Every structure is written in C-alpha cells, then in structure tokens.
Amino acid sequence: CNHFFAADRFSNTFTMVKYTELGLVNTKELFAKAVKGGYAIPAYNFNNMEQIQAIVQACCEKGKESPVILQVSKGARDYANQTLLQYMAKGAVEYAKELTGGRGIPIALHLDHGDSFELCVSCIQSGFSSVMIDGSGWSWEKNIEVTKKVADYAHSHEPYVTVEGELGVLAGVEDEVSHEVGHYTKPEEVHDFVQKTGVDSLAISIGTSHGAYKFKPGQVAAIRMDILRECEKRLPGFPIVLHGASSVPKEIVDQINKYGGKLDDAIGISEDQLREAARSAVCKINIDSDSRLAMTGAIREVLTKNPKEFDPRKYLGPARNAMKAVYLHKNIEVLGSAGHAYD
C-alpha cells in the first residue's frame, strides 16, 4: 500500500505519508548523539530550491558531513505549498545520497513554531518527522495542555514523531511569529513542564531573538548563559534548543547596504557564545536570518552591478553559493556538527 501524501485531483483530499518513506529521521537519536558529543545540530529554515540546495551541499561537504534539520514555518508552508515542500524534502534526501556516493546524511523535517494542534497533526500526516508546538505566548496551563496533546499524538504515531516545546518568549519577528517584548525562561519551571508534557526537547529564551535586529547599538550583545546553565542542572542531559540564533555577519550587512539596502543597526548573536552553548546541552540551534541576509546581499550585488540582467539563474546562483558558505561556516566553526553525520 502506498501511503505517499498526494493530492487527489477529484476530491482535494490527501493520503497520509510516513516520514520514513521520504528517507527522513526524527531528532531523538540526533539529539542524544549531539549532547554526548558536545555539538549542536543545525536547524536551517527553507522556502525554496536554492536554499535547500545550499543546505544539502554544505552538509554533504566531503570530510565535513553534518546531520541537519530542515525547518519549515507555517508561513513557509503556505508560501511554498505543502505538497511541493514534501517532495523537496524527499529530494534533499536523494540529493544528499548523490553527493555522498550513496551514503546520504541524517535529515529531519521539522515544523518551526507550530501554533495549533491541528497544524502539527497536518504536518505529521504529510511526512514531517518532528514538530514544534509554540505555546510560549499562552498561559502556563494552556501551554501544558496543548503541548501534551501534540506530544501524545506525535508519540503514538507510527513511526514516532519528536516534539519540541517552548518556555519563555523570544522578542522579534520571524514570519508570522512576532513579539515586541521577550521574557526569559524561568529555570524553576522547566522540569515540571517537561514532565507534564512529555516533549522530546525544549526551546528556552535566554536573550536570543528573531530577525536581524537582536540588540540595539550600545547594548551588550550577550545571552544569559547563567539561565542556560541553570536549566541544564534541572534537566540533566535533556535536549535544549536555541531559537533566533543568527549572528547577522557585519560583512553581509555591509554588502547589502553598499548595494542599495538599508539595514541600519542590524546586530546578531556572538558566535563565541553560540559555540559555548553548542558544547553544552544545547543540541539544536536555529538559524534563518543569516541565510536570508546572505541571499539578499548576493542578489543585490549582482543586480546593482548588472542592471540589465534578468536571468534568475545569474543572481540566484551566487545567492545559493553565498548561503552555502554561511551554512558551512556554521557547521564547522560555530555548531561543531561538521564530521558528525556518521556518528
């Protein structure tokens, strides 16, 4: 019986697909190895072909192969179409095999910032191997109730789907997720939350934020490592996740501004602090803005220097190369995941 998720041309209904049929893995074993090995799994958001090409190429670099989590937000799913995204994920698995002589790399497909039980179920039924239910903006009681409901459903699914929850609110804007003011995770709550919900990993708020404007000029660009350490003490060996962890490289921001952009005062997270976090129980670090910036900088430069250019390959090709360079740098120099695909 073929469970592959495909649109029925007559009834507009869908058949369910198992993520294993797409060649994907969940994050449980990936995180266990990352915690033990003192590195973090990269979680890169994608919307289109060039992004997924760049991610897979970087993570299949010879001798530096890395496991990877392909992340899709609700907005990205709406933008790219759920059926196309599914085939892109399967394509990523097959492309990785092509680049590694048939061996492939571990790839998970994850819903980033799911905002309802129904959305999480829809993603699970369409082949996602991992989902996040973000109830951080809800009351404590509702966050536990809905997160547990998602975890119970995902864990009863065959095959097992992993679930990420969140405590604490990140400021900033990312797709449909927007909070003007963030608040830190309270370490005294984390153990109780994990016990009551059954999540497989927990996103915490320690000063990272969404978007390219994480800190104001003159503000100390630092995250609260003390909160991270306290959460680790209360959840020994449990997978911790950092959102909003782009470093917003100055050279890329300068490139964008040089070629007509206006990204004044864009400041990100120190890569030194991210390295320190990756060596702890933080086993998943989300990066989105840095690749968006790299893509934008490359496109702006090509079109500014060649205003008559209208072949998308001529500017999307350099954009893809720029994103690959960012991903490869993160895997090797920041997250420490390079070389761990076959642990």
DATA-V973114 format. One record per residue. N is the residue number from 1. RES is the residue in one small letter. PSI is psi in radians with two decimals (* if undefined). Layout:
<<N	RES	PSI> <N	RES	PSI>>
This chain:
<<1	c	2.26> <2	n	1.96> <3	h	0.07> <4	f	2.29> <5	f	1.94> <6	a	2.54> <7	a	2.32> <8	d	2.06> <9	r	-0.34> <10	f	-0.71> <11	s	-0.12> <12	n	0.54> <13	t	3.02> <14	f	2.53> <15	t	2.56> <16	m	2.57> <17	v	2.49> <18	k	2.42> <19	y	-0.46> <20	t	-0.47> <21	e	-0.35> <22	l	-0.07> <23	g	0.23> <24	l	2.88> <25	v	2.76> <26	n	-3.10> <27	t	-0.05> <28	k	-0.92> <29	e	-0.62> <30	l	-0.78> <31	f	-0.69> <32	a	-0.75> <33	k	-0.65> <34	a	-0.76> <35	v	-0.79> <36	k	-0.66> <37	g	-0.11> <38	g	0.69> <39	y	3.03> <40	a	2.53> <41	i	2.27> <42	p	2.38> <43	a	1.79> <44	y	2.24> <45	n	2.55> <46	f	2.67> <47	n	-0.39> <48	n	3.14> <49	m	-0.76> <50	e	-0.68> <51	q	-0.79> <52	i	-0.59> <53	q	-0.81> <54	a	-0.73> <55	i	-0.87> <56	v	-0.73> <57	q	-0.78> <58	a	-0.70> <59	c	-0.16> <60	c	0.20> <61	e	2.26> <62	k	2.23> <63	g	-0.17> <64	k	0.48> <65	e	2.41> <66	s	2.49> <67	p	2.76> <68	v	2.60> <69	i	2.08> <70	l	2.11> <71	q	2.45> <72	v	2.14> <73	s	2.94> <74	k	-0.73> <75	g	-0.70> <76	a	-0.64> <77	r	-0.70> <78	d	-0.68> <79	y	-0.82> <80	a	-0.30> <81	n	2.24> <82	q	-0.61> <83	t	-0.78> <84	l	-0.70> <85	l	-0.70> <86	q	-0.79> <87	y	-0.54> <88	m	-0.69> <89	a	-0.77> <90	k	-0.69> <91	g	-0.65> <92	a	-0.71> <93	v	-0.80> <94	e	-0.64> <95	y	-0.70> <96	a	-0.67> <97	k	-0.73> <98	e	-0.73> <99	l	-0.31> <100	t	0.42> <101	g	0.51> <102	g	-0.20> <103	r	-0.69> <104	g	-3.14> <105	i	2.76> <106	p	2.18> <107	i	2.23> <108	a	2.61> <109	l	2.08> <110	h	2.35> <111	l	2.12> <112	d	2.22> <113	h	0.90> <114	g	2.38> <115	d	0.13> <116	s	2.75> <117	f	-0.72> <118	e	-0.72> <119	l	-0.75> <120	c	-0.74> <121	v	-0.76> <122	s	-0.74> <123	c	-0.75> <124	i	-0.73> <125	q	-0.31> <126	s	0.26> <127	g	0.14> <128	f	2.45> <129	s	-0.12> <130	s	2.53> <131	v	2.65> <132	m	2.31> <133	i	2.01> <134	d	1.65> <135	g	0.35> <136	s	-0.40> <137	g	-0.03> <138	w	3.09> <139	s	2.79> <140	w	-0.79> <141	e	-0.78> <142	k	-0.67> <143	n	-0.81> <144	i	-0.78> <145	e	-0.89> <146	v	-0.69> <147	t	-0.75> <148	k	-0.70> <149	k	-0.75> <150	v	-0.80> <151	a	-0.75> <152	d	-0.76> <153	y	-0.85> <154	a	-0.68> <155	h	-0.38> <156	s	-0.15> <157	h	2.59> <158	e	1.97> <159	p	2.86> <160	y	2.22> <161	v	2.30> <162	t	2.65> <163	v	2.34> <164	e	2.30> <165	g	3.08> <166	e	2.43> <167	l	2.32> <168	g	2.65> <169	v	2.22> <170	l	2.33> <171	a	2.95> <172	g	-3.08> <173	v	2.30> <174	e	1.92> <175	d	-2.15> <176	e	0.01> <177	v	2.09> <178	s	2.16> <179	h	2.18> <180	e	-0.66> <181	v	2.32> <182	g	2.88> <183	h	2.55> <184	y	2.64> <185	t	2.43> <186	k	1.96> <187	p	-0.53> <188	e	-0.18> <189	e	-0.29> <190	v	-0.73> <191	h	-0.80> <192	d	-0.73> <193	f	-0.82> <194	v	-0.74> <195	q	-0.70> <196	k	-0.41> <197	t	-0.53> <198	g	0.36> <199	v	2.76> <200	d	-0.36> <201	s	2.82> <202	l	2.15> <203	a	2.30> <204	i	2.76> <205	s	1.98> <206	i	0.37> <207	g	-0.12> <208	t	2.85> <209	s	2.81> <210	h	2.65> <211	g	-3.00> <212	a	-0.10> <213	y	1.27> <214	k	-0.49> <215	f	2.71> <216	k	2.65> <217	p	2.31> <218	g	-0.31> <219	q	2.47> <220	v	2.05> <221	a	1.32> <222	a	2.59> <223	i	2.79> <224	r	1.47> <225	m	-0.42> <226	d	-0.67> <227	i	-0.73> <228	l	-0.83> <229	r	-0.66> <230	e	-0.67> <231	c	-0.68> <232	e	-0.72> <233	k	-0.66> <234	r	-0.30> <235	l	1.14> <236	p	2.17> <237	g	0.02> <238	f	2.42> <239	p	2.15> <240	i	2.53> <241	v	2.43> <242	l	2.17> <243	h	2.90> <244	g	0.74> <245	a	0.46> <246	s	2.56> <247	s	-0.15> <248	v	1.20> <249	p	2.28> <250	k	-0.65> <251	e	-0.56> <252	i	-0.71> <253	v	-0.74> <254	d	-0.70> <255	q	-0.81> <256	i	-0.81> <257	n	-0.60> <258	k	-0.60> <259	y	0.68> <260	g	-0.03> <261	g	3.03> <262	k	1.28> <263	l	1.28> <264	d	2.39> <265	d	0.56> <266	a	2.08> <267	i	2.35> <268	g	-2.83> <269	i	2.41> <270	s	2.27> <271	e	-0.48> <272	d	-0.73> <273	q	-0.62> <274	l	-0.64> <275	r	-0.76> <276	e	-0.74> <277	a	-0.70> <278	a	-0.43> <279	r	-0.12> <280	s	-2.60> <281	a	0.01> <282	v	1.92> <283	c	0.06> <284	k	2.16> <285	i	2.15> <286	n	2.27> <287	i	2.12> <288	d	-0.93> <289	s	-0.66> <290	d	-0.69> <291	s	-0.61> <292	r	-0.75> <293	l	-0.79> <294	a	-0.75> <295	m	-0.80> <296	t	-0.75> <297	g	-0.78> <298	a	-0.77> <299	i	-0.78> <300	r	-0.73> <301	e	-0.82> <302	v	-0.83> <303	l	-0.49> <304	t	-0.74> <305	k	-0.46> <306	n	1.25> <307	p	-0.26> <308	k	-0.09> <309	e	2.32> <310	f	0.13> <311	d	1.95> <312	p	-0.51> <313	r	-0.48> <314	k	-0.39> <315	y	-0.43> <316	l	-0.48> <317	g	-0.93> <318	p	-0.61> <319	a	-0.74> <320	r	-0.75> <321	n	-0.66> <322	a	-0.72> <323	m	-0.70> <324	k	-0.72> <325	a	-0.69> <326	v	-0.85> <327	y	-0.76> <328	l	-0.73> <329	h	-0.78> <330	k	-0.82> <331	n	-0.74> <332	i	-0.89> <333	e	-0.35> <334	v	-0.96> <335	l	-0.46> <336	g	0.28> <337	s	-0.33> <338	a	2.31> <339	g	0.04> <340	h	0.24> <341	a	-0.47> <342	y	0.45> <343	d	*>>
